[in-house]
Amino acid sequence: MSLLVFGVDHASAELDILERCAVPADEMGKALQTLIELEHVLEVNVLSTCNRLEVYAHLSRFHDGLDEIKHWMADRAGVPADALEGPAYAWWDGRAAEHLFAVAAGLESMVVGEQQITSQVRAALDLAREQGASRGVLLRLFEHALRASRRVRRETEIGRGASSIVDVGLEVAARQLEGGWAAGRTALIVGAGEIGALTVDRLAADGVGKVLVWNRSPDKAARIATRADGEVVFDLSDGLRRADLVVCTTGAAQPVVTVDDVVAAVDDRVSGPLVLLDLAVPRNIDPTCAAVDGVELIDIRAVRDTVGRTVAADVIAEARALVAEEASAFEAWTRASEVEPTIRALRDSAEDVRRAELDRLAARFADLDDRQREAVEALSRGIVNTFLHGPTIKLKELAEHGGAEHLANALRELFELDDE
């Protein structure tokens, strides 16, 4: 098996590379279809979050497939392929599985232990299945990643006390507002997805004065505004003028909040800074807004620089040990699955022989009634199954420990099996 993950994340790449590579939600289906059409890609899945862009692929030829995916990502970022040599990473087979399991458990997140990544992995799985881009190996890989994540969170304290990127971002933003939320501040949430909903919940819990929500779909905005007895705004400019804090969380490919919008909002303000918190990748707020007087802009880069270790080292070590154990189990499954075609071909060959012998002796069975014919069928099938049972089990056991390839090759050679 050739399993690959190729990607960039918050630890390996600067923000400009991350947002160049990022795949907005409305482009994900097209991206999957483009990747699955590459010559050496058998299956594919893409995980795109504010922390990372990763392509997981099951390849027919490893190095050729890696080169195709590297060029796809370079084209997306608008850079030469060799420009990704530094920020990008590539892992294969068991190491690729272990990486995804660690990602799903929150061990590779900017805020270690954050829980949003699990639902993002699940969403990637569902979309790739729906698009037909993932079938056997990658479906199994992502399903196993979700199980590994549940186990880590169940058996360790990885999630206890761990905050999310929303918590850290709001903590940074509160420092820029004199008196914090208690001063009756108004917050505008731009975007009504999962992160937007989490932001509304956190602000309500912190006692913010007023919550406004803007989204291209007012119905979606209304659904999360009700969580904090908030208000839907239909005009983004109006929301900007009324807000003390603006939190952007959309999956838009281009800035939603422009510098002209912000200049107009600041001109209408009576006092205090306008704090802009951009939690999106690609960025939702034009970076030049930082130069506007009376504006404090906080983006993912600033949040990353603020994040401290929120989970104890021994808890992280325990979680990584469980991840490694789950990755080993996945590797055992992949090794066993690699001999399945040989086993299936052997059984098909034996069934062909059994059927041919019954056909050859058909004249001798001419006087048998239906019950007797069924008995002969059952007897011959039982002999074949009993004969093949032991070798089948042994081959699977050896495969799980990586020692079956030479035996599978010998079976194909001896019985002239076609296991394609």
C-alpha positions in Angstrom: 0.0 0.0 0.0 1.2 3.5 -0.7 -0.6 5.9 1.7 0.6 9.5 1.7 -0.1 12.7 3.6 1.3 15.9 2.1 0.6 19.2 3.7 1.4 22.5 5.5 0.3 23.5 8.9 0.6 26.3 11.5 3.9 24.9 12.8 5.5 24.4 9.4 4.4 27.4 7.3 3.8 31.1 7.6 0.2 32.5 7.4 0.6 33.7 3.8 1.4 30.1 2.6 -1.5 28.7 4.7 -4.0 31.0 3.2 -2.6 30.6 -0.3 -3.1 26.8 0.0 -6.4 26.8 1.9 -9.4 25.3 0.1 -12.7 27.2 1.0 -15.6 25.0 1.7 -17.4 25.9 -1.5 -14.4 24.8 -3.5 -13.7 21.5 -1.7 -15.8 19.3 -4.0 -14.0 20.6 -7.1 -10.6 20.2 -5.4 -11.4 16.5 -4.6 -12.4 15.8 -8.2 -9.3 17.5 -9.6 -7.1 15.4 -7.3 -8.8 12.1 -7.9 -8.3 12.6 -11.7 -4.5 12.6 -11.2 -2.9 9.6 -12.8 -1.4 7.9 -9.8 -4.1 8.8 -7.2 -6.5 6.0 -6.3 -8.3 7.7 -3.5 -8.0 11.1 -1.9 -9.2 13.3 0.9 -8.4 16.9 1.8 -8.4 18.4 5.3 -8.5 22.2 5.2 -8.8 24.2 8.5 -7.4 27.4 9.8 -4.5 25.4 11.1 -3.6 23.3 8.0 -4.1 22.1 4.5 -3.4 18.3 4.1 -3.9 16.0 1.2 -4.3 12.3 2.1 -4.0 10.0 -0.8 -3.9 6.2 -1.6 -1.5 6.0 -4.5 -0.7 3.5 -7.3 2.9 4.7 -7.5 4.3 6.6 -4.5 6.9 9.0 -5.9 4.9 9.8 -9.0 1.8 10.4 -6.9 3.7 12.6 -4.4 5.0 14.7 -7.3 1.5 15.1 -8.7 0.1 16.2 -5.4 3.0 18.6 -4.7 2.5 20.3 -8.0 -1.3 20.5 -7.4 -0.7 22.3 -4.1 2.0 24.5 -5.6 -0.3 25.6 -8.4 -3.0 26.3 -5.8 -0.6 28.5 -3.8 0.8 30.1 -7.0 4.4 29.2 -6.2 7.0 26.9 -7.8 6.9 23.3 -6.5 10.3 23.7 -4.9 9.0 26.6 -2.8 7.1 24.0 -0.8 10.2 22.0 0.1 10.6 24.0 3.4 7.1 24.5 4.7 5.5 21.3 3.5 5.8 17.8 5.0 5.2 14.3 3.6 4.6 11.2 5.6 3.7 7.8 4.3 2.0 4.5 5.3 2.0 4.0 9.1 3.5 7.4 9.8 0.8 9.0 7.7 -1.9 7.2 9.7 -0.3 8.1 13.0 -0.2 11.8 11.9 -3.9 11.9 11.1 -4.8 10.1 14.3 -2.8 12.8 16.2 -4.5 15.5 14.2 -7.9 14.2 15.0 -7.1 14.0 18.7 -6.1 17.6 18.8 -2.4 16.9 19.4 -1.2 18.8 16.3 -3.6 21.8 16.8 -2.4 25.3 17.6 -4.3 24.9 20.9 -3.5 21.4 22.0 -6.5 19.4 22.8 -9.1 21.6 21.0 -12.2 19.7 20.0 -13.3 21.4 16.8 -10.7 19.4 14.7 -12.6 16.1 15.3 -15.8 17.5 13.7 -13.6 18.9 10.8 -12.1 15.4 10.2 -15.6 13.9 10.2 -16.8 16.5 7.7 -13.9 15.8 5.4 -14.7 12.0 5.6 -18.4 12.6 4.8 -17.6 14.9 1.8 -15.0 12.6 0.3 -17.3 9.6 0.6 -20.2 11.6 -1.0 -17.9 12.7 -3.8 -16.6 9.2 -4.4 -13.0 10.3 -3.8 -12.5 8.0 -0.8 -13.7 4.4 -0.8 -11.7 1.6 0.8 -8.4 2.5 2.4 -9.1 6.2 3.1 -12.5 5.6 4.4 -11.1 3.1 6.8 -8.2 5.5 7.7 -10.5 8.4 8.5 -13.0 6.3 10.4 -10.2 4.8 12.4 -8.9 8.4 13.1 -12.3 9.3 14.6 -12.2 6.2 16.8 -8.7 7.0 17.9 -9.7 10.5 18.8 -12.6 9.3 20.9 -10.3 6.8 22.7 -7.7 9.5 23.4 -10.3 11.9 24.8 -12.0 9.1 26.8 -8.8 7.6 28.3 -6.7 10.7 28.9 -7.3 14.2 30.2 -6.3 15.8 26.8 -9.6 17.8 26.7 -9.7 18.8 30.3 -9.0 22.5 30.6 -8.0 22.8 26.9 -9.3 25.9 25.3 -10.1 26.5 21.6 -8.6 29.0 19.2 -11.8 31.0 19.9 -11.1 31.2 23.6 -7.5 32.3 23.0 -8.6 34.9 20.4 -11.3 36.3 22.6 -8.8 36.5 25.5 -6.4 38.6 23.3 -9.3 40.8 22.1 -10.5 41.4 25.6 -7.1 42.9 26.6 -7.6 45.6 23.9 -11.0 46.7 25.3 -10.8 48.7 28.4 -13.1 47.1 31.0 -13.4 44.0 28.9 -16.8 42.5 28.2 -18.3 43.9 31.5 -18.4 47.4 30.0 -21.5 46.5 27.9 -19.6 45.8 24.7 -21.2 44.9 21.4 -19.7 42.1 19.4 -20.4 41.4 15.7 -19.9 37.8 14.6 -19.3 37.5 10.8 -20.1 33.9 9.8 -22.6 31.4 11.1 -20.7 28.1 10.9 -19.4 26.0 13.7 -16.7 28.5 14.8 -19.2 31.3 14.6 -21.6 29.4 16.9 -18.8 28.6 19.3 -17.9 32.3 19.4 -21.4 33.3 20.2 -21.6 30.8 23.1 -18.2 32.0 24.5 -19.2 35.7 24.3 -22.6 35.0 26.0 -20.9 33.0 28.8 -18.4 35.9 29.3 -21.2 38.4 29.7 -20.8 40.5 26.5 -23.4 43.3 26.3 -24.8 42.6 22.9 -24.3 40.0 20.1 -24.8 40.9 16.5 -24.5 38.2 13.8 -24.1 38.7 10.0 -24.0 36.0 7.5 -24.8 35.8 3.7 -27.6 33.5 4.8 -29.8 35.4 7.3 -31.5 32.2 8.3 -28.2 30.7 9.4 -27.3 33.9 11.2 -30.6 33.8 13.1 -30.0 30.2 14.3 -26.8 31.2 16.1 -28.0 34.7 17.2 -30.8 33.1 19.3 -28.1 31.3 21.4 -27.2 34.6 23.0 -30.5 36.5 22.6 -28.7 38.3 19.8 -29.6 40.2 16.7 -29.2 39.5 13.0 -27.8 42.4 11.0 -28.6 42.5 7.3 -26.1 45.2 6.5 -22.5 44.4 7.3 -21.5 48.1 7.3 -24.2 48.8 9.9 -22.9 46.0 12.1 -19.3 47.3 11.9 -20.5 50.8 13.0 -22.2 49.4 16.0 -19.6 46.9 17.1 -16.7 47.2 19.6 -15.4 43.8 18.6 -15.7 42.1 15.2 -15.0 38.3 15.0 -14.7 36.9 11.5 -15.1 33.1 11.0 -16.3 32.6 7.4 -14.8 30.2 4.8 -14.7 32.9 2.1 -11.7 32.9 -0.3 -11.5 36.7 -0.3 -11.7 39.3 2.5 -15.2 40.0 3.6 -14.3 43.1 5.6 -12.5 45.7 3.5 -10.4 48.7 4.6 -13.1 51.1 3.2 -15.7 49.3 5.4 -13.5 49.8 8.5 -12.6 53.4 7.8 -16.3 54.2 7.5 -17.1 52.4 10.8 -14.3 54.1 12.7 -15.4 57.6 11.4 -18.8 57.0 13.0 -17.4 55.8 16.4 -17.7 57.9 19.5 -14.9 56.4 21.5 -12.8 53.4 22.1 -10.9 51.2 19.6 -12.6 48.9 17.1 -11.1 45.5 17.7 -11.0 43.1 14.7 -10.4 39.4 15.4 -9.8 37.4 12.3 -10.0 33.6 13.0 -10.3 32.6 9.3 -7.8 31.2 6.9 -7.8 32.6 4.2 -8.1 35.9 6.2 -11.6 37.5 6.2 -10.3 41.0 7.0 -8.1 43.0 4.7 -4.7 43.1 6.5 -4.3 46.8 5.6 -7.0 47.5 8.2 -4.3 47.3 10.8 -3.0 50.7 9.6 -6.3 52.5 10.3 -6.2 54.7 13.3 -8.5 53.5 16.1 -8.3 49.9 14.9 -6.7 46.9 16.6 -6.4 43.9 14.2 -5.7 40.4 15.6 -5.3 37.6 13.1 -4.4 33.9 13.4 -0.7 34.7 13.5 -1.2 36.9 16.6 -3.3 34.2 18.3 -0.6 31.6 17.5 2.0 33.8 19.2 -0.1 34.0 22.3 -1.0 30.3 22.7 0.7 28.7 25.6 0.8 25.0 26.5 -2.6 24.2 28.0 -2.1 20.5 28.5 0.5 18.8 30.7 3.4 17.1 29.1 2.6 13.7 30.7 -1.0 13.9 29.3 0.3 14.6 25.8 2.8 11.7 26.1 0.0 9.4 27.2 -2.2 10.5 24.3 0.6 10.0 21.8 1.2 6.5 23.1 -2.5 5.7 22.4 -2.2 7.2 19.0 0.8 5.1 18.2 -1.0 2.0 19.3 -4.0 2.8 17.1 -1.7 3.5 14.2 -0.1 0.0 14.7 -3.6 -1.5 14.6 -4.3 0.3 11.4 -1.1 -0.9 9.8 -1.9 -4.5 10.8 -5.3 -4.1 9.0 -3.6 -2.7 5.9 -1.1 -5.6 5.8 -3.9 -8.1 6.2 -6.0 -6.4 3.5 -3.1 -6.7 1.1 -3.3 -10.5 1.0 -7.1 -10.4 0.7 -7.0 -10.4 -3.2 -4.7 -13.5 -3.1 -7.0 -15.3 -0.7 -10.1 -14.4 -2.8 -8.3 -15.5 -5.9 -7.4 -18.8 -4.3 -10.9 -19.5 -3.1 -12.3 -18.6 -6.6 -9.8 -21.0 -8.2 -10.9 -23.7 -5.8 -14.5 -23.0 -6.5 -13.8 -23.3 -10.2 -12.2 -26.7 -9.7 -15.1 -27.9 -7.5 -17.7 -26.7 -10.0 -15.8 -28.3 -12.9 -15.6 -31.7 -11.2 -19.3 -31.7 -10.4 -20.0 -30.8 -14.1 -17.7 -33.6 -15.2 -19.5 -36.1 -13.1 -23.0 -34.8 -13.9 -23.9 -38.0 -15.8 -23.3 -40.1 -12.7 -25.6 -37.8 -10.7 -28.4 -38.0 -13.2 -30.5 -40.3 -11.0 -30.2 -38.2 -7.8 -33.2 -36.3 -6.5 -33.0 -32.6 -5.4 -32.3 -33.5 -1.8 -29.4 -35.7 -2.8 -28.0 -33.1 -5.2 -28.1 -30.5 -2.4 -26.2 -33.0 -0.2 -23.4 -33.4 -2.8 -23.2 -29.6 -3.2 -22.9 -29.1 0.5 -20.3 -32.0 0.9 -18.1 -30.7 -1.9 -18.3 -27.1 -0.7 -17.5 -28.2 2.9 -14.4 -30.1 1.8 -13.1 -27.0 -0.1 -13.8 -24.6 2.8 -12.3 -27.0 5.4 -9.2 -27.5 3.2 -8.7 -23.7 2.7 -9.6 -22.5 6.2 -6.3 -23.2 7.9 -4.0 -21.7 5.2 -6.4 -18.7 5.0 -6.2 -18.0 8.7 -2.5 -18.5 8.8 -1.9 -16.2 5.9 -3.9 -13.4 7.6 -2.1 -13.9 10.9 1.3 -13.7 9.2 0.1 -10.6 7.2 -0.7 -8.7 10.4 2.9 -9.1 11.5 4.4 -8.3 8.1 5.5 -11.8 7.1 3.1 -12.9 4.4 4.3 -11.3 1.2 6.6 -14.2 0.2 3.8 -16.8 0.9 1.2 -14.8 -1.0 3.7 -14.5 -4.0 4.3 -18.3 -3.8 0.5 -19.0 -3.8 0.0 -16.8 -6.9 2.9 -18.6 -8.6 1.9 -22.2 -7.7 -1.8 -21.8 -8.5 -1.4 -19.3 -11.3 -3.7 -16.9 -9.6 -4.9 -13.7 -11.1 -5.7 -11.5 -8.1 -6.1 -8.2 -9.9 
